[in-house]
Amino acid sequence: MFILGNLFEALAVILDKALWLYSIVVFIAVMISWVSPDPFNPVVQFLRSVTQPVFDWIRARLPFAVIGMLDLSPIILLMFLWFARQFLVKSLFDLAFHLR
């Protein structure tokens, strides 16, 4: 059973790093949106292509995500990513610990 425990531990580590990295990408995209970036810059295009579909999905599903000119979708996404890191990753680590 230790092999299955190691598998779940590896999955937990990979998921934790991926969620952390995406949180950083979302944070950078929000910071860049406060200035007027060049829309043809490859970095700006990458950030928008990675974050805008998720922001649009949140705005479509949660009507309170946009209040006037204030867009709360990045905050909602960051809270979800934090929750996923706290719940899913820790649950996978606990499962891996119990399978050893």
C-alpha positions in Angstrom: 0.0 0.0 0.0 3.0 2.3 0.4 3.2 2.7 -3.4 -0.4 4.0 -3.5 0.5 6.3 -0.6 3.5 7.6 -2.5 1.4 8.2 -5.6 -1.2 10.3 -3.6 1.6 12.2 -2.0 3.2 13.0 -5.4 -0.2 14.1 -6.7 -0.7 16.3 -3.7 2.7 18.0 -4.2 2.1 18.5 -8.0 -1.4 19.9 -7.3 -0.2 22.2 -4.6 2.6 23.6 -6.9 0.2 24.0 -9.8 -2.4 25.8 -7.7 0.3 28.0 -6.2 1.7 28.9 -9.6 -1.8 29.7 -11.0 -2.4 31.9 -8.0 0.7 33.8 -8.8 -0.3 34.1 -12.5 -3.8 35.5 -11.4 -2.1 38.0 -9.1 0.3 39.2 -11.8 -2.6 39.5 -14.3 -4.5 41.6 -11.8 -1.5 43.9 -11.1 -0.9 44.3 -14.8 -4.5 45.2 -15.5 -4.2 48.2 -13.2 -1.8 49.9 -15.7 -2.5 50.2 -19.4 -0.4 47.3 -20.8 0.4 46.9 -24.5 -2.2 44.4 -25.7 0.3 43.0 -28.3 2.9 42.2 -25.6 3.3 38.4 -25.5 3.4 38.3 -21.7 0.1 40.3 -21.5 -1.4 38.0 -24.2 -0.4 34.9 -22.2 -1.7 36.2 -18.9 -5.0 37.2 -20.5 -5.4 33.8 -22.4 -4.8 31.9 -19.1 -6.9 34.0 -16.8 -9.7 35.6 -18.8 -11.7 32.4 -19.6 -11.9 31.6 -15.9 -12.8 35.2 -15.0 -15.5 35.2 -17.7 -16.8 31.8 -16.3 -17.0 33.3 -12.8 -18.8 36.4 -14.0 -21.3 34.4 -16.0 -22.1 32.1 -13.0 -22.0 34.6 -10.2 -24.0 37.7 -10.8 -22.5 39.5 -7.8 -19.0 39.1 -9.2 -19.3 42.5 -10.9 -20.6 45.4 -8.8 -20.7 48.5 -10.9 -17.1 49.1 -12.1 -15.6 46.7 -9.5 -14.8 43.2 -10.7 -14.6 40.7 -7.9 -13.9 37.6 -10.1 -10.1 37.6 -9.4 -10.8 37.7 -5.7 -13.3 34.9 -5.9 -10.9 32.9 -8.0 -8.0 33.4 -5.5 -10.3 32.4 -2.7 -11.2 29.2 -4.6 -7.6 28.4 -5.3 -6.8 29.0 -1.6 -9.6 26.7 -0.6 -8.5 24.0 -3.0 -5.0 24.2 -1.6 -6.2 23.9 1.9 -8.8 21.2 1.3 -7.8 19.1 -1.6 -4.0 19.1 -1.1 -4.2 18.5 2.6 -6.8 15.7 2.0 -4.5 14.0 -0.5 -1.6 14.3 2.0 -3.7 12.7 4.8 -4.8 9.9 2.4 -1.2 9.3 1.5 -0.2 9.2 5.2 -3.0 6.7 6.0 -2.0 4.4 3.1 1.6 4.0 4.3 
